[in-house]
Amino acid sequence: MKVRVHALTSGCECISNRITSPVEIIDPFTGAKTNTSGIWDTGATNSVVTKSTAATLGLKPVTRIMVNGVHGPKEVNVYHVEIILNNKEISLTTQVTECEELSCNNQDGMLIGMDIINKGDFAVTNSGGKTVMSFRVPSLQVIDFVEGINCSNPLIKAKLPSRNDPCTCGSGKKFKHCCGKDN
């Protein structure tokens, strides 16, 4: 199976304590869709959707679970959804839990947690007074700032594969005949 590499970058013209990107959320059972903003949160184990987003989509819970949040343990609904990032280039189907609203104007309908972030490479930089987040699936390389400093090398430890290197997806094919094809 050929794995394609897709990426998205989102930034702010200032230093920001909040990283967001556009998200399309789809109910895979009914096809209902909504577009919202997703907050990227490496401190969240799993992704969540707000009550208003669940209501907008008419999501039906597949189960309920106990979660431990900032206000202690609470039983919440769990939904099965499809998440579309970067203008349909990144599509992930996952289960999400329900949460209270994430913003006072309900503009943020989702919190993107580690269950999605760990599917690829994720980096945040704050260079030149601008916060920039970049996310890529699948994972292609290790970003190791310490190794880069210690070796006086570029800060990205492993180089992108060349055409004749083994493909990073683990298929056993050369990169040029797998994920590097059509790139």
Steps between C-alpha positions, in 0.01 A plus 500: 500500500641837398518753782490864401660770711284799588572799718347815636646814649317754712646811651451831670668832425595522867607271784187309592400262779226352281548293183196444279420382149182449296332161552212332322317249719277238338252260654592177315153354561292786356750697291419821689794745488610812679803726469656639813832591654705239686734580788820286494575377853794269578377483859178325397522121473203481263309735275168653599209682338290760673138444597391759241698324224345165594154662495562671164592165344225310683763254623373192680723364779656160437572465874572702815824502699652658807761766425728692733509865404602821671181489707541137611338176376186525289297261284474621139371390161732336246440553127644344186604774251712563195742793533614681185802729520672717239230523234425126489865389475513347848206276594483307827216297648501489879293503814470828686353590835268791569611810688367837606553794267863588428443869420245757607374551142495124414748552213713207617299180461779250555811436703757298305680271745789257495290222342518703177834678555686169550402385150772721351768763562404812697715806563449847645743786443504855633759657272495865398218584738259259324353174627479236227373141530561237237354148487574222253365146455648247497806559715815531289783609725620578850530864600773515763620846601756366750663272241509788253677726748743230617601401147496849348259358244163624387246461779309230316681179590396264222499624143204446275540176308664518159346324202690172555462482881253254654158660535421640844154340503656155548374349172847365414496686167738775398372849581477589129265205438281564805432822694745698284310415184323803349684735742 
